[in-house]
Amino acid sequence: ALVLHHMSELNYSSDERLIAEAFGGLASIAIEKSILLSDIEARASRLEIFGKIAKNTGSSLEPSEIFRNIAVEIERAVPCDRLVIAKFNLADGIYYHYYEKTDVPMGLPSNEDIRAGVMSKEVYETGLPLYVPDIFQSRWVKSRHARAGHRSALIVPVLQDGNCIAHIRLTRKEVNQFSEEERKLVIDIAECLGPAIRNAFLYRTSQERTERLEIAGEISRVVGSEREPEDIFRTIVQEFRRVVPCDRCIIARIEDNGKRHVYLHVDSDMVLLPYQNSGDESVEWVHREIYKPKRALRIEDIRNEDVPLFKEMAGFGFRSSLNIPIIQDGICIAHISLSSLELGAFTSAHEEMLMAVASHLGPAIRNAMLQNESKLRGQRLTSFLEMSRRLTRGLALSEVLDSVVEVSAELFGGVARLRMREGEYMKLVASTERLDGVRLAELVPIEGSISGMVFKGAEAFATSDLLNDPDTVEFRKGIIPESLANESRAVMCVPVSLEERIIGTLNIRQETGFEFDRDAVRTATTLADQAAIAIENARLHEEAQRSRVFLESVVG
């Protein structure tokens, strides 16, 4: 409408009214043309955007480059503070990022964020766009987007064959910032992205499969060679760290039904000794959470876990962890654990890839473990045969006793003590350590000591940490002096038996955390049996010598 106002009280003349009507008609034509021109420009702009998106979608560029170009076009038409093209899998809660454009990247949502509820989940459930004018006034007020200061959000599904295969998310730090026209434009753009998303997913699947095959191929090559087990373990860890960056990676296994934690290989950018407290709740936790269910375990923040192992690692600055089981014949035989100094460093995609790779590692780990055990047994057998000969060379009792502890210390690379019963005590008769009355008691009671327990029960005992083993609580009450706190605390104690009679105990110590496995206990027990024979022979020899001297003195 054309409206004219006059300052005076006079009416417009008929000529003026005719002129005004003529101008009104011309103005109507001009306005109509202006609207048409604006529509044409908007359509041309849309066609230009769609044309560029279609060009990118059909190009041979890598998916990351395609999505970057698409994001540039969307943001040019609809300005925003953050733009994400992503995918959320309703079935398993796995979240993928195809592209993120923002000044301050937020990355993937954590497991806690997903459990608390993400806006995109509603889009996948309904297949409809979701516009949140003010996040602070919505049920997502505690979401990570609200914590980052974003106020309005637009999430649009990318549909293909009626299914939501991805979504576009735009957020702004102001309230109600996406107009109806902008929302409609993003919806129209999303309709063009189905092929690009499908191709990107196929490309990523192919790329991950190639990476898995490369890792498996390199590991197979090493396993098929004549390399030492340590080289095999090192290669496996290096390949894992190549595709999933981390600050520490270990291969370990749980033995004795969740009671012992044995490290096969440790590769760490930080100086952190392997966890020593075998037999505590941490080992039971690993066995319960990983070995029994045979599943991967991804921890966003280890500080939230009430487990001694994670508390110790958190003290060194570690924040997140990814644990992968290694399965052989339906049994978890070992696990690989990756740790990072960053919160939420490991994604569901990392977990999925490493689980796929780990499915090929069972034979490699098993063979390396068997090779390691076979080599150790061979070394022990060779040493054992040589040392058995040494035990039978001398007949002087003191020399035999010294030989027993020297042979034992050499065989297991530690220190050794030999105790024999004397009344209600176990008397130290030989040791590779200096007897000074403080660090080493000459007499320990049979009741309330490890040597006494082994002597009475006729069964071997082994622990990787004497002072923290729950099975040694009673023996630590006043029996072990405080000075032992700095002593090697991995202990193996076996009975020294002659036929059915226990005559003493052989005690071998190593550095804290050293694992005396079943083979070590068997070897030590066999050695102790040999020692018993040598001791008895020496004792009989000394008695014979004393009898001969006595007879000679009597006969004269």
PyMOL commands that set and color helices and strands:
alter all, ss='L'
color gray80, all
select helices_A, chain A and resi 14-57+63-77+111-116+119-126+135-137+144-147+180-190+194-223+229-243+281-291+302-304+308-315+348-358+362-391+397-412+450-457+470-472+474-476+482-486+518-555
alter helices_A, ss='H'
color red, helices_A
select strands_A, chain A and resi 82-88+95-102+130-132+152-160+163-172+248-255+260-268+297-299+320-328+331-340+415-422+425-431+443-445+461-463+490-498+501-510
alter strands_A, ss='S'
color yellow, strands_A
deselect
rebuild
show_as cartoon
